[in-house]
Amino acid sequence: MQEITNKSFFRNYSFFVVILIVIFGLLIYPVLVSKKSWNTNLKTSVQKVLDEYNPGAWEVIEPIEINKPISSNCAAYTVRSINNKSEKVEAIILRITTFYGPLPAVYLYFPEREIDSVVFAGYSSLHGRVRTQLNNNIIDKRQEYWIKKIPEILN
């Protein structure tokens, strides 16, 4: 019967560990590389929605880090008003459920306001008849839920 020496055991074990590290590295590398483009594309998407909501009134500045579990489903950005540069505004894009499936929705959050601090700006990447139909749905409980929830997410 063949005995396993310490030297051969550690050689085999280290070979296995190196293979695991390489596999995990190959899995994690694309995520780290694509993070910048992901933020850039979301920023562009938020800017398009804000331009459709109020043309030329908002400029998306930089991302805000969200340290809550919901951060995998949303992203927040600092937004500057072109007319009132001193006003602090934040935009958040998050996935909400609609009649047509989950869609990214953009909300504006005004931290200094007591009343109407969150405003629904629109759906991202949605145009035409479906957008008109969703925007005409004035009483939407899902939007009301997120309007109440967004101050908790961003604070």
N, C-alpha and C positions, 0 to 999 in steps of 0.2 A: 504494500500500500504506500502511496506517495504522501509524504508529509509536506504540509504547507509551511514554508519558512516565513519569517517576518518580512524579509526583503521582497519576496514574490507577492505576498499579500498586499503590502503597501504599493508595489508597482502596479498591480491590477486595480487596486482601489483608486489610486491617483489617476490612472487612465480613465476610469469610469467617471470620476469627478470632473476631469478636463472635458470630457464629452458632454456632460450635463451643462457645464458653464458655457461651452460653445453653442449648444442648442438654445439655452435661455438668452444668450447674447444675440443670436440671430432673430429671436422672437421679439426682443425689446428694442433693438436698433431701429426698425422701421417706425415704431411709435414715437421714439424720441426725435427722429429726423422729420417726421411729418407734423409735429406739434406746431411749428412756426407757420407752415402753410395752412394748417387747420384754423389757427387764430386769424390769419390774414383773410381767409375766405369767409369766416363768420363775420369779421369786421366789415367786409364789403357787403355781405348780405344784410347786415343791420343798417348800413348806410343807404342801401337801396330802398329798404322799407321806410326809413325816415324821410327819404326824398319823396316817396310816393305819398306819405302821410302829410308832410308839410314841406313842399319843395324849397330847397335852399336855406332852410332854417336851422339845420343841425349839422354838426361835424363830429364824427366819431374819432376820439383821440387815442385811447389806450385801453388794454384789457384790465379788468379788475379780478383779482384772485378771490375765488369763493371757497371758503374752508368748511363746507358742509357736504353731507353725503349726496345732495342733489346736484353737485357740481358736474357729475357725469352727464347730466341731461340739460345743462344750461351753460351759458357764458354771459358775462356782464362786461360792459364797457363804459368808460367815462365819455360823456357827450358834452359838447360845448354849443351853446346857442350862439348863432351868428349875430343876432340882434342884441342879446344881453349876455356879454361875456363873463359877468360876475356870477351868474346863476349856476349852481352846481346841479347837474343832471346826470343820471345813470340810465343806460339802456340795458335791458336783459333780453336775451333770446333763449326761449325754452320750448321744449316739445310739449304740446297740449293735444288732447284727444278731441277730434271733431267728428262730424257725421261722415267725413271722407277719410278717416284714419288719422294717425298722428301727424301734425303739421308744426313747423317751427313758427312760433309767435313772438313778436317783439313788443315789449312794454317799455314805457318811459317812467322812471321813478324820480320824483322831486323830493329829496329828503327834507327840505326846509318847509314844505307845505304841510299843514295839518289836515286840510280837506282836499280830496282829489289828488293825493300824492302819487298815485299810480294811474297811468293812462295807457289804454291799449292802442298801439300804433298800427298794427296790421300783421298779416301773415307773410312770411318770407316765401319766395319762389312760388307764389300762387297768383294767377292772373285770370282774367276772363270771367265767365259766367259763374264758376264755382266761388271765386273771390267775392263777387257781388252778392251771391246768395249767402255766404257766411257773414259778410259785413252787414247785411240787412237783418240778420238774426240778432235783434237788439237785446233780448233777454236770454243770455247764455250763462248758465250756472257755472260752467267750466271757467269762463273768463272772470266771473265774479270771485271764484275760489282763488285764482292766481293773483287777482288784484289785492286780495286780503293777505296772501301768502308772501308776495314779493318783498315787502318791507322786512319780514323776518329773515328772508334769505340773504338780503344784502346788508343787514346790520349785524 
